[in-house]
Structure formats: structure tokens, C-alpha cells
């Protein structure tokens, strides 16, 4: 570790780190909220095809102010740009892409994630109803499910848990998690801390985590922070 000042990661940095793991040619779906920032990452020589369940395939970064097109929005109703070769599909056909197993990775937001890969992202305690939306299709249809979320709640309670306390979206599907404190893989032994936010120690991250962490022997400061 080379940094002594504690620095929680900002949302774009968190999403950039997951985006770095995308492989050339992947079809990637980005969930509502923070995950949509993954499309802003500069992929250089990689060609990533972004798919949105509302029917866009091949969109690019979020549209700059003044360059919005009223009919081009992602699943979070944010204005996006379109890349050459992009397509607009019927809603049902877009879900056929997801259910047919053509999405290589989906990045979703979440309220909680458990050490064996369950996650909850659609209903909080005391909330009536709730909208699970396309997450249930993505969670079982995508080849990989990755999450981007804050490490703790607003009142400091951990979100990386032994077992989810909220209604789950899907079980045993999450393989990678980024939070404002680090990058984690979910392994048969639980959460593996691979990279850590600047200035934090593994012990400090463990204190803010309910589940027991395994610390990678190659642990390093968060890449790109």
C-alpha cells in the first residue's frame, strides 16, 4: 500500500474498474443507476456491445447535455448515444436476447449481496409492492452477474452479508462485486478481497463487512483509483 489518506471510491471509478474486466466482443447489459456509468469507460481497442432491455443494442456513452435524442434512452431512462451498427428491437425480442443466453455480463445495482452469491435489489424493508423488473431475467439469463453497490447503508450497516435479509432477486449467481471500498470475487469460500480502496486496511474493510473476508495474497490498492 502506498497511500495513507483514506479515500472511498467514487461511482465512476467503481464502474470503470468493472468495465476494465469486460472482454472484447462481449454483449454487456447495465442495470439502472450506478451500473450505467460503465458505458462511459473508454474501451480503446475493445468492442463492447451494450444491450438494454428496453430494446437498444449497440449504444454508447451517456449523451452529453444538448445532444440528447428523445427516443434513445437506456433502461434507466438516461439519454444515450448510438454507435454505428446499432439496432432498436421490440421489447419482447430484447428479452429473448437475455433469456436466450446471449448476454455475456450484466452489471446490476443491489441493496445486499451474500457470500454465496445471492443478491437483493428490488425491495427494502417496509416498502409496499416493489418492482423486480428485468433483473430476474438478467440474473438467470446472463452468463455473468456482477454488482456495483455502496459497501454500507446510509446508517453504516454492511451490505456484504452472510445471508441476505431482504427478499432476494436470485440465488447463487453473483461472481464479482465492486464497492466504494474494494473489488471482490465470490468464491466457494466466500468473498475474496482482491483490491482495496486507498488508505484502508483489510481489517478496516472487515469491520464494515458482516461476512468473513478472505484476503487475496496478491491484494493491491484499487487499480485506477
C-alpha positions in Angstrom: 0.0 0.0 0.0 1.4 3.4 -1.0 -1.4 5.7 0.2 -2.1 6.8 3.8 -5.1 9.0 3.2 -8.4 7.1 3.3 -10.4 7.6 0.1 -13.6 5.9 -0.7 -14.1 5.3 -4.4 -16.5 7.4 -6.4 -19.1 5.8 -8.6 -17.5 6.3 -11.9 -14.2 4.9 -10.7 -16.0 1.8 -9.3 -17.8 1.2 -12.7 -14.6 1.9 -14.6 -12.9 -1.0 -12.7 -15.6 -3.5 -13.7 -15.6 -2.2 -17.2 -11.8 -2.9 -17.4 -12.7 -6.6 -17.0 -15.1 -6.7 -20.0 -13.6 -8.7 -22.8 -13.5 -7.7 -26.5 -16.8 -8.7 -28.2 -18.8 -9.1 -25.1 -22.5 -8.2 -25.0 -23.0 -6.2 -21.8 -26.2 -5.2 -20.0 -26.1 -2.4 -17.5 -28.7 -2.1 -14.7 -30.5 1.0 -13.6 -28.5 3.5 -11.6 -24.8 3.3 -10.9 -24.0 0.5 -13.4 -25.0 2.6 -16.4 -21.7 4.5 -15.8 -19.9 1.5 -17.3 -20.8 2.7 -20.8 -18.8 5.9 -20.2 -15.5 4.0 -19.9 -13.1 4.4 -22.8 -12.6 0.8 -24.1 -9.8 1.7 -26.5 -9.4 -1.4 -28.8 -12.2 -3.4 -27.2 -15.6 -3.6 -29.0 -18.3 -3.9 -26.3 -21.9 -4.2 -27.4 -24.2 -2.7 -24.8 -27.7 -4.1 -24.7 -30.6 -2.5 -22.9 -33.7 -4.5 -22.1 -35.9 -1.7 -23.4 -34.7 -2.6 -26.9 -31.3 -0.9 -27.7 -28.4 -2.9 -28.9 -25.1 -1.2 -29.6 -25.5 2.0 -27.7 -22.5 4.1 -26.5 -21.8 6.5 -23.6 -24.4 8.6 -22.0 -25.4 11.6 -24.2 -23.8 15.0 -23.4 -26.1 17.8 -22.4 -27.6 19.3 -25.5 -27.0 16.2 -27.6 -29.9 14.1 -26.2 -32.3 12.3 -28.6 -35.7 12.0 -27.0 -36.2 8.4 -28.2 -32.8 7.0 -27.3 -32.7 6.1 -23.6 -31.3 3.2 -21.6 -33.2 1.1 -19.1 -32.7 3.8 -16.6 -34.3 6.4 -19.0 -31.0 8.2 -19.3 -30.2 9.6 -22.8 -27.6 7.6 -24.6 -25.7 7.8 -27.9 -25.8 5.1 -30.6 -22.8 3.6 -32.2 -22.5 2.6 -35.9 -24.4 -0.7 -36.5 -26.7 -0.2 -33.5 -30.2 -1.7 -33.6 -33.5 -1.0 -32.0 -35.6 -4.1 -31.1 -39.1 -4.8 -29.9 -39.2 -5.1 -26.1 -40.1 -8.8 -26.4 -37.2 -9.5 -28.8 -34.8 -7.7 -26.4 -35.8 -10.1 -23.6 -35.3 -13.0 -26.0 -31.7 -11.9 -26.2 -31.4 -12.0 -22.4 -33.3 -15.3 -21.9 -31.5 -16.9 -24.8 -28.2 -16.6 -23.1 -26.6 -14.0 -25.4 -25.6 -11.5 -22.7 -22.1 -12.1 -21.6 -22.3 -10.0 -18.5 -24.8 -7.9 -16.6 -23.8 -5.3 -14.1 -26.5 -4.6 -11.6 -27.0 -2.4 -8.5 -28.0 -4.1 -5.2 -29.1 -3.5 -1.6 -27.4 -6.6 -0.3 -25.2 -9.5 -1.5 -24.5 -12.7 0.3 -21.2 -14.6 0.5 -22.5 -17.5 -1.7 -23.8 -15.2 -4.5 -27.4 -14.4 -3.6 -28.4 -10.8 -4.0 -31.3 -8.5 -3.3 -32.0 -5.4 -5.4 -35.8 -4.8 -5.6 -37.4 -4.3 -2.3 -36.4 -2.7 1.0 -38.0 -3.3 4.4 -41.3 -1.6 4.9 -41.8 -0.9 1.3 -45.1 -2.0 -0.2 -45.0 -3.8 -3.5 -41.8 -3.4 -5.4 -40.6 -3.8 -8.9 -38.2 -6.6 -9.7 -38.3 -5.7 -13.4 -35.9 -7.2 -15.8 -33.4 -8.1 -13.1 -34.9 -11.6 -12.6 -34.4 -12.4 -16.3 -30.9 -10.9 -16.3 -29.9 -12.7 -13.1 -30.6 -16.1 -14.6 -30.1 -15.3 -18.3 -26.7 -13.6 -18.4 -23.5 -15.6 -18.3 -22.0 -13.5 -15.5 -23.7 -11.3 -12.9 -21.6 -8.6 -11.4 -22.7 -6.0 -8.8 -21.8 -2.3 -8.1 -23.0 -1.0 -4.8 -22.0 1.1 -1.8 -20.3 -1.0 0.9 -22.6 0.2 3.7 -26.0 1.6 4.1 -26.6 5.3 4.9 -26.6 4.4 8.6 -23.4 2.3 8.3 -24.8 -1.2 8.2 -22.9 -3.7 6.0 -24.3 -4.8 2.6 -21.9 -7.7 2.1 -23.6 -10.3 4.3 -23.6 -14.0 5.4 -27.2 -14.2 4.2 -29.5 -11.6 2.6 -32.1 -10.1 4.9 -34.2 -8.6 2.1 -36.2 -10.5 -0.5 -33.7 -11.9 -2.9 -33.6 -11.4 -6.7 -31.7 -14.6 -7.4 -29.6 -17.2 -5.6 -26.0 -18.2 -6.2 -25.4 -16.2 -9.3 -23.1 -13.3 -8.4 -19.4 -13.8 -9.2 -17.9 -10.3 -8.8 -18.6 -7.2 -6.7 -17.2 -3.7 -6.6 -17.9 -1.3 -3.7 -16.5 2.0 -2.7 -14.0 0.0 -0.5 -12.7 -2.5 -3.0 -13.1 -5.2 -5.6 -14.3 -8.7 -4.5 -14.7 -12.0 -6.2 -17.3 -14.5 -4.8 -15.6 -17.9 -4.5 -16.6 -21.2 -2.9 -15.0 -19.8 0.3 -17.0 -16.6 0.2 -15.8 -13.0 -0.5 -12.2 -12.7 -1.8 -10.9 -9.1 -1.4 -8.7 -8.6 -4.4 -8.2 -4.8 -4.4 -8.7 -2.2 -1.7 -9.6 1.5 -1.6 -6.6 3.8 -1.0 -5.6 4.2 2.7 -7.8 1.4 4.0 -6.6 -1.8 5.6 -8.1 -5.2 5.2 -9.0 -5.1 8.9 -11.0 -1.8 8.4 -12.9 -3.3 5.5 -13.7 -6.4 7.5 -15.1 -4.3 10.3 -17.6 -2.9 7.8 -18.5 -6.3 6.4 -20.7 -8.9 8.0 -19.4 -11.9 6.1 -15.9 -13.1 6.7 -13.4 -11.9 4.1 -10.6 -13.9 2.6 -7.7 -11.6 1.7 -6.0 -12.3 -1.6 -2.3 -12.9 -1.2 -1.9 -10.6 -4.2 -4.0 -7.8 -2.6 -3.2 -4.4 -4.1 -4.5 -0.9 -4.0 -7.6 -0.4 -6.1 -6.5 -0.3 -9.7 -7.2 3.0 -11.5 -8.2 4.8 -8.3 
